[in-house]
Amino acid sequence: MRRYTLVDLDARRRRAALRDENGAYHIALVDSRTREIGTAIEGPQARQGYALLREADTGLSMHAIFSAIHCTQEEALARLHPL
């Protein structure tokens, strides 16, 4: 089980930037439930495609489709908020 932190969110486009326990960033399309920045999330190792994650504190499930994995912080934020 991997641990992630929600570090940024584009709620309008339902995209999230997650940082894993090793410091790598990942971008995922997430379900429509609003989450707060800093939310601790657990799930399988990030890989392209679908993953069922869960909020560490509440146990609520979070459906995600990873579209970019192992990005730098700058790459992740640029993908999340393109100019």
Secondary structure as GFF3:
##gff-version 3
##sequence-region A 1 83
A	DSSP	beta_strand	2	10	.	.	.	ID=ss1
A	DSSP	beta_strand	15	20	.	.	.	ID=ss2
A	DSSP	beta_strand	25	30	.	.	.	ID=ss3
A	DSSP	beta_strand	40	43	.	.	.	ID=ss4
A	DSSP	beta_strand	49	55	.	.	.	ID=ss5
A	DSSP	beta_strand	61	71	.	.	.	ID=ss6
A	DSSP	alpha_helix	73	80	.	.	.	ID=ss7
###
